[in-house]
Amino acid sequence: AELMGREAFMDLMNLEARELELANTRFVNPTGLDPASPTDPINYSTARDLAALAGYLAKEHPEIFQILSTKEHDLFTMTGKFHHTMKNTNELLSFEGWPTPIVGGKTGWTPLARGTLILVLQSPKDQGYLVNVVLGAEDRFSQMKTLVNWAYNSFTW
């Protein structure tokens, strides 16, 4: 956004959303954060659009989920000196209570959106992905566990 200009960047983000048929998604800033003023427009999407986006990324750009499934990563300066360790905020990456592995996920929280979580798991019998979305949550990790448990227990695989 800094290199090409904020408006041009936002236009490209919204064009990509339309091309991916994310009909109920709109970006108004490049960060995804709430606006500074409550009267300013907000970024928005739906669980359906976010699930479609996650499914697309898992199939077409799996390297993104390699990054999103990394629990922590050490960062070094250009001279090779240790700077700090980045830690993933997705508490479920270490959870092993499901029959298939977690491919990755994305956490989020803002005062307006509250807790959000997208979690992608390998489907049983390696038939694709289970994409789960929790929005507006008080406890996104607990609610995600409930959702994923329901999915595994409600279907024959």
Helices and strands as residue ranges (DSSP letters): H 6-19, H 47-60, H 62-68, E 72-76, E 82-87, G 91-94, E 102-110, E 114-122, G 124-126, E 129-137, H 140-154
